[in-house]
Amino acid sequence: MTKHIHVVGLDDFNGSKLQRIDMPEGLRVHPLMAYEEVKGQDTINFNDLLETACQRLQDRTDPRDGVIGWWDFPTTSLVPQICQRFGLPGPSLESVLKCEHKYWSRLAQREAIPDYIPNFCAVDPFHDDPKSQLTLDYPFWIKPVKGFASQLGFRINSEADFDHAIEIIRQEIGRLGDPFDALLNKVELPEEVAAVGGHFCIAEEIIGGRQCTLEGYVHEGDVQIYGTVDSIRLPNRSSFQRYQYPSRLPRRVQRWMEAVAKRIMSHIGYDNATFNMEFFWDPKRKKLSMLEINPRLSQSHADLFEKVHGVPHFQIMTDLAIGRAPHWTGREGEANCAAKFFIRRFSDARVTSVPDADTIRQLEADFPGCEIDVRVKPGTVLSDLKDQDAYSYELADVFMGASNQQELLRNFAQVRKRLKFRFAKPTKHRRHPDPEEASSVT
């Protein structure tokens, strides 16, 4: 019998990939909430979103075989509650929050994997003297306890950097802090966590090295890792240039990361869902550090897995959602390696023109397997974009596969030259420009 999957935050680009998974019974995909309802909103009312989604699902006559979503908060916390309410497979809300809440997550990690995390402390940005709460020396990173895509994440090298970051954080943290507090009210929090709400930040020692992301899942308590993706940054060290699969890290290092990942996921009780986990490997110091856990797969990696394995990793997410042990293939795709490249700009501007449809069609024809997703349109003021990192603006994503890394990078360089964006001065200035703006690729 055909399986009916209901998606929170369904978008055309990823929805088309979801349709390409292997479901022997047949697959019907239903939008439960539109992309625009859970992404890019100025304000997020978590409880309203939850009740809207549940009411829609209740009113439907289609079978309810599973509920999925691939976006970060609020989607990551909506899905488990919807599943719980309708008796569908999914992780517990508490285990999700042990990933979502960066301070709570670090406390859990300190219990299970203390050798693989940096020193950290909580910081209330609204405290009369925020610096008095610091237990770290410069430099360090500061970021909200709930954030994603490096939003409001700042590298702090001095008191002046700290004061500047706190000023910006105070202005903007409420967008996610308010709905995250509404979510935290739904669970019984440990005393140490209850004091650190959605308007708090976490400061952490700098960790570095070669960055990568493990993609994994847990099914009935069995933790599995099925792929490792390299996360390669631009020279500014703050923004990603590309995600590349499979990882080029030594296999022994990957096995080491997998062991650490299995230990922490078992410790927090996460089950019946996908996750991804970010690590740094410092080859000079032989030091492995875990950056964070995300209670979802990364939709950015779906095309990479499809090009190399022949099917996107939405396969695993959907199998878990219907209560089935995941079915995953070997490398049956047409490429030996694949990447998602980011085209960025590092200063504010108003977009005046973007690559037209004919240009994109021609590029995708000239480079088979290439997919281009333009993220802006004429008239867009870059500083008005939501869900950007603190130092850059994402203009377009380019997905490509190749037989080897040299070919992959060569082909992208040709595509990049032919993708033309034009800009005019904005009506307002960037609040927090990248100090290494000259390293921009745009």
Buried (B, 14 or more C-beta within 10 A) or exposed (E): EEBBBBBBBBBEBBBEBBEBBEBEEEBBBBBBBEBEBBBEBEEBBBEEBBEBBBEBBEEEEEBBBBBBBBBBBBBBBBBBBBBEBBEBBBBBBBBBBBBBBBBBBBBBBEEBBEEBBBEBBBBBBEEEEBEEBBEBEEEBBBBBBBBBEBBBBBBBEEEEBBEBBBEBBEEEBBBBBBBBBBBBEBBEBEEEBEEBBBBBBBBBBBBEBBBBBBBBBBBEEEBBBBBBBBBBEBEBEBBBBBBBBBBEBEEEBBEBBBEBBBBBBBBBBBBBBBBBBBBBBEEEEEBBBBBBBBBBBBBBBBBBBBBBBBBBBBBBBBBBBBBBEBBBBEEEBBBBBBBBBBBBBBBBBBBEEBBEEEBBEEBBEEBEBBBBBBBBEEEBBBBEBEBBBBBBBBBBBBBBBBEEBEBBBEBBEEBBEEBEBEBEEBEEEBEBEBBBBEBBBB
